[in-house]
Amino acid sequence: MMKKNILVFPCGSEIGLEIHRSLKYSRHLNLIGGSSVEDHGKFIYNRCIENIPFYNSDDFISKLKVIIEEQSIDAIYPTMDAVISKVSEASDVLGCLIIGSPAKTNTLCSSKLSTYSVLRNYVNVPMQYTDIESVSLFPVFMKPDVGYGSRGAKLIEDEEEGINHLKKYENCIILENLPGKEYTVDCFTDKNGELLFARARERKRIMKGISVNTIPVSDLENEFSNFAKNINKRIEFRGAWFFQVKKDVNGELSLLEVASRIAGSSALFRNTGVNLALLSVFDAFGYDVSVFSNKYDLTLDRALSNKYKINIEYQTVYVDFDDCLLLTDKVNTTLIAFLYQALNENKSLKLITKHSLDIKKTLSEYRLLELFDEIIHLKNEDQKYKYMKDRESIFIDDSHVERFEVYNNLNLPVFSPDAVESLLN
């Protein structure tokens, strides 16, 4: 795959920041941020194009097309629901790839009522009231038909409160209250329409509609899987998508919404080995992709940054060199931070590499020669797992193939460079 220029827009949103974390280590991609306002994106993206017109401006598409031509953009990765719908509808005019689902799917998912209508006979959806006067049992839940996060969403205790809320949010729908636990199910559908991944996580703590504490859910796995399969049969997805469900008064899962994009807290599964954003990019360019996941427990807690708790014990770190510890011609400082953390914990560090030059000379050039307890220098035809003798170990490598070989043959935890953050204290 030749290196592709990917415009992430808007890049400063929570989704834009997660896409950066997901893609920044890929040697195949050159990330360019785009924003309509001054935001956090310019501190994260090495290249950032500011003052792009708002998506609902009359000149948005024409100005975006100019940027695409001037910056040689190969694909746009839109990050907000309204932007996703807008650019996917204009894909022919823009003349570049749009990463994500078809325009008709994006339009459908932008409306909760339209989504419920399509899925009503295939999955459980909440009961809807036509107006506040017809409500037979309070409390009810009101939220905008088109919207995101928690904007305009409110638990309504009586008719008067409902009337006042509708004055402020006229396009709200009135639904039965679902009092049970809330879950997000992160999914991935490939170019052939095959659902390759569907895994649920509980939204344990929510702030402004964002899940800021989330854990994987192991029970009800079949129920979540069937829910995902039924949605995937009725709606045409491409790449990452998710849906949210909540338990009703009878303890049954009921649909809240479906979104044709990644969820910000899908970072939880990225750090078990399922990088939904990167999978979506490769799939969009027509490549075959596969998915596998580590089995360790992981909790994601967000407070303007990601922190993880991981339940693995190890004594040895096996780490690759090219495109992993060394990115182009610069040392991977995140990985170096972890390696020194491991040294502080008296772990053994072993470099395992197929570097084409004199590895000791290269390490010396980057002042890394004294870092490792052992250097295992292999030929291209060698399989790394055959040279990894320490059983209480982890393996860090940018190669999906080599990670899978180690995982499959040695049953060890494996990490790509973008997942090393889950190892940092």
N, C-alpha and C positions, 0 to 999 in steps of 0.2 A: 504494500500500500504506500503510494507516494504521500508525502506530508501534505495534509489538508489544512486550509485556513478556515477556522470555525468561528463565526460571529455569534456570541452569546448575548441575547438581548431580552429584557433588561438584565444587565449583569450584576447589579447590586441587590437584587431581590434575594430572599432566602434560597430560592431554587437556583438562581444564578450563581450564588456562592457555593452551593453544594455541587453544581456542575463543574465549577473550577476545581474543587477538591477532588472530584472524580476523574478529571481528564488531564490535570496539569502534569502528570508524570508520563503520559504517553508520548513516545518519540514520533508517533505518526501524526500528531496534531499540533497546530499552532493556534493558540487561543487568543481571540480578540474580543474584548468586552465592549458592549455598547450600552449607552444610557441616555435617557431624556432629561435627567436631573443629576446634580452632583450628589453622589452617594458613596457607599463603602466600596463599590466595585473598582474605583480607580486606585484604591490602596491594595487591591488583590491582584488585578490583571496587569501584566507587564505592559500591554498595549490596551488603551481604552479610548473609544470614540464617544465623546460627550455631545450633548445638545442634538441628539437625534430627535426629530419631531415625535410628539406623543402619538400612540397608535391610532387614536381617533381624530388626528389632524388630517385636513384635506390633502396635504402634501407628504404624508407619511410614506406611502408606497414609492412615490417618485424619488424622494430623497434617499430612501433606503436602497433603491435600485442604483443610484449614483455611488453610494458607499460600496455596494457589492462589486461594482465594476472597478472603482478606483483601488480598492483593497484586495482585489482578486479573491473574493470570498467564495469558497467551495460549498459551504452549507451554513444555514442559520439554525441555531438551537434556541428557539423561543422559550421563555421561562414562565410567563404568566398566561392564564387562561384566555383572556381577551386578546392578547398579542398572538397567542398560538392560533386562534381562530382567524385573525386578520391576515397573518402572513401565509397560512396554509391555503386560504382562499385565493391569494394573489401569487401563488408559486409560479404559474406560467409567466406572469408579467415580470417577476423578480429574476427569473432565469437562473436560479440556483436551487440546490437541494434544501428541503425543509425537513429537519429531523423530527420525526414524530408520526402520529396517526394521520389518516386522510382528513380533508377539510370537513366532510360530512360528519365524521365522528367527533371532531373538535366542536362543531356547532351543536351537535346533539348533547354532548356532555356539559356544555355551558348552561343548559337549562335542566334543572332538577325535574320539572314536570314532564319534559320530553323524555328524559331518561326513565322516569317511572313508567311512562306510557309504553315504552318499548319493552321494558323488562317485567311488567306487572304479572304476567302469567308464567314467568320463568323463575323469579326469585321473590322472596317476601319483601314487600315495600310497605311503608307506613300508611295507615288510613289517613285520608285527606278530607278536610271540611271545606265546603264551598264558600262559607262566610262565617264570621264570628258568631252570628246569631244562631247558627245551626249546630254549634258545639254542644255536645251532650254531656261531656265529662272534662272538667278542668283538673290539673293544668294541661295546656297544650303547648306545642313548640312552634314558634313562627320564625321563618327565615326567608330571605329573598330568593325568588326563583333563579335569578342570575346573580351570582356573587361568589365571594370566596372568603376564607377565614371565618371570623366570627362577626363580621360587619352585618348589623341588622338582625342577628339571631338572638332570640330571647325566649325564656320560659315564661309563659303567660298564665297568671293565676286566676283571672276572672275576665268577664266580658268587657268591663270598663277599661282594664289595662290593655286588652286586645284592640279595642277601638282606638285608643290613644297611640298605640304602636303602629297601627296601620296608617295613621295620619302622617307619621314620619317616614315609614317605609311602605309605600303603596303597593309595591310588587311582591309583598310577602305572601308566602303560602302558609296554610294553617294545617299542621300535622298532629297526629296523636303523639303524646309524650312517650319517649322510649327511656325508661329509667335505669336500664342495665349498663353493663360495661361497654366501652366504646373501643373499636378496633379499626386499624388500617390494614388492608391486605395489599402489599406491593406485588406487582405482576410484571411479566415480560412476555410479549408475543412477537415471534419472529416474522420474517418476510413471507413465510409460507402459511401464516395464520396459526401456527402451533403455539400453544401456551407452554412456555418452557419453565416458567417460575411463577409461583403464587405462594406467598408466605405471610402469615398474619402476625401482627404485633399489637400489644395492648397500649392504648394511649392513656398512660397512668397519670400524667400531669399535663394540662393544656393551658397555654397562655395565648390570648388573642387568636385563637383558632389553630395554633401551632402546637404540635405534640413535643413537649420539652423534656419528657421522661417517658421512655418507651422500651419495652422488652419483648422478645419473641414469645409467641404462644405455641405451646406444644399440644395442648388438648384441643378438641374440636377440629383437628387438622382436616379430616375428611369433609366436614361441613363447610369449612372455608374453601377447600379445594373445589367442591361441587358448585359453590356459589360463583367462584371465579370462572369455572368452565362454562357455566350457563350464561354468564355475561359475555364471555369471549365468543360464544356461538352466535349471539344476537347482535354484537357490535364489532365492527372491523377495526382492530387495533394494529398498530405497528410500533414496536419498541416498548418502552416502559409506560406503565399506567398503574392506577391504583383505584381502589374503592374503599369506602368507609361504611361500617355497619355498627349497629348497636342492638343490645338485647331489649326486647319488648317486655311487657308485664308478664308474659308467659315464659320468658327465658329463651325465646326464639330470636335468631339473628334477623334484623330488618335493615334494609338498605338506607343509607343516608345520602350518598352521592357517589358518582364515578368521575374520575378525572383522567384525561388522556396525556398525562405527563408524569414525571417522577414526583414523589413527595420529598420534602426537605429532610425528614427524619428517616428516609430510606437509607441514609448513611449507616444505620444500624446493620443492614444486610450487606452493604458495601464492605464493611469491616469483618464480615464472615466469608468474603470472597465473591460476592455477587454485585459487581459494579454495573448498575442498571443504566447509567448514563453512557458509559463506554460501550456496553453491549448495544445500546440504541444507535450509537454512531456507526459502529462497524456494520450492524444490520442495515442501516440506512444506505450505506455505500455498497450493499449487495453481498457482503461476506457472510458465510455460514458461521454461526456462533454456537457455543455450548455453555451450559451452566452447571456448576457444582458448588457446594457450600460446605464450609467447615462446620463441625458439630459442637463447638464449645459454646457455653452460655455467655451472653453479652448484654449489657445494659447501656443504653445511650441516655445521657442527661445533658441538656443543652442550656448554656447560660452565656450566649453570644459566642460560644466556642464549643467544640465537641470534646467530651471526656468519656472514657470507657472504663469499665471494670471487666477483666477477662480472667477466666478461671482455669488457666493452664500453668503447669509447672514444667520447667525446663532448666537444663544445666549448660547446654551448648547452643550457640547461634551459628547456623550455616548461612552464609550470605554470598550472593553473586556480586560481580564487579561491574561489567559493562551494562549501561542503561539501567543500572540499579543503584549501586554505590557511586558510580560515575555517570552523570547525566550530560551527554554531549562532551563538554570539556570542563564541567564543574562538578565538584563534590556535592552529593546529596546531603544537605545539612540536617534534614529531618532524620534521615537514617543514621548519620553520624551521632546525632544526639541520642538516639536509642542505643547505639553500640556502646557509647560511653556510659549510659545508664546501666547497661548490662555488665560492663566492667566493674562499675561501682558495686554491683550485686554479686561479684565474683563468678560471673558466667564465663565460659570458654568461648572465644570467638574464632571461627574458622572460615576462611575465604575459600570458596569453591567456584572456579572460573574456567572459561574457555578462551580467555584473552589471547589475541593473536600475536602479541609482542612479548617481550621479556617482562613478566608480571612484576617482578621485584623492582626492576628499573622504573616501571610506570608508577608503582606504589611510592617509590622514593620521590618521584617528581611531584606527587601530590601530598607528600609528607605523611603517608599512611603506612609505611613499611613496618613500623614497630607495633602496629595496632593488633595484629593477629597472632594467636597461639599456633596456628598451622595454616599453610597455604597449599591448597590442593589444585594443581594446575592440570587441566584435562585437555584432551583432544576433542575436536568437534564431534566425532562419532561416539564419544563416551556418554553414558547416561549417568547423571549426577547421583541418583539415588543409590547406585551400586557402590559409591565411595563414601557414603555417609554412615559411619559405624556407630555413632553415639545415638542411642535410642531415646534418651531424654533430651530432645532437641526440637528446635523450630527451624524453618527454612524460609529465606527471603529471596525472591527472584522475580524479575519482570516477565519472564516467559511463562505463559499459561500452560504450555505443554510440559515443561519441566516441573512446574508446581504440581500439576496433576499426577505426573509419574511418581513424585515423592509422596503425595497424598495417597495415591492408590496402592503403592507398593509398601510403604513404610507406615502408613496411617499416622503421619505427623502433621501438626498444624503448619500451614503454609501461608505466606503473606506476599502480596504484590507490594510495590513501593507505596501505592496510595493507601494501603491498609496498615502501614507501620504506625500511623497515628494511634491506633488502638493499643499499641504496646507501650506507648509513652505514659509515664506517671503524671 
